[in-house]
């Protein structure tokens, strides 16, 4: 039936059915909130750090060498423990000893 055959007036509502293109499609992925990449830890190279491990008292033949850092009891000789304000810790095995 067409509009001309049917009694047509502007007051009548005609149902119009049409296929609509682009009905949304795929959902968009939400963006992650991030503060960017983390900065990596940069190793600080301390020049002549071995001088902090020993103290030399006296001069000439009467000089005595004393250790300022303690050696790790688990790792053995040559591995010194780092000094912190409340403990000493070994960087090789991870042992930490509380100081008084």
Secondary structure as UniProt FT lines:
FT   TURN            3..5
FT   TURN            10..11
FT   TURN            47..48
FT   HELIX           49..52
FT   STRAND          54..57
FT   HELIX           60..62
FT   STRAND          64..67
FT   TURN            73..75
FT   TURN            77..78
FT   STRAND          80..83
FT   STRAND          87..90
FT   TURN            91..93
FT   STRAND          96..98
//
